[in-house]
Amino acid sequence: MLSTFTRAALRSSFYGPRLVPRTMSTTTKQYHRFFVYAPDKTDEGAHERRYAVRPRHFEAVQPLIDSGVIQVGGMVVSEDQIESEGGQKKAVASLLIVKAKTIDDARKLIESDVYYTSGVWDSEKLIILPFIPATPFP
């Protein structure tokens, strides 16, 4: 005796489009990638604030890097900083590619970072956009 599922599948091949019941859950949300551009504030002391909280920032992001939530991250510097030797480079922003279920989740992640909460990043100029890569990540 054929199961109801098998009969429905066989019948549909003769009489039109195949309507097969789904066997997978559709409630699991898919993760998406988001591009984050977080410019630094430009006020007096912004550079010093960044370097004062940098160890806490690195400590907090390491588990996010290890788990794949932060897929790419780094400091954006001005063109004159590229060739500068040694010392602390002067950042103008941070750039990240993060994985999250929603853009709101990505924003919450960024807003919980010590660079955001300590006033390093300029919250008024923060850019978070969906990102679809054309090349594989390193």
Number of C-alpha atoms within 10 A of each C-alpha: 5 7 8 9 12 12 11 15 16 12 14 14 11 9 8 8 10 13 12 11 9 7 6 7 6 8 6 8 9 10 12 15 22 25 21 22 18 25 21 24 21 12 8 8 10 20 18 12 16 22 17 13 14 14 11 13 16 13 10 14 16 12 12 15 15 10 10 12 18 20 17 16 15 11 15 19 14 11 8 9 13 10 7 10 8 6 6 10 17 17 19 17 19 18 16 19 22 25 23 21 14 16 17 11 12 23 17 12 15 21 15 11 16 20 23 18 12 13 14 24 27 16 16 9 12 18 14 19 14 17 14 10 11 6 6 5 7 5
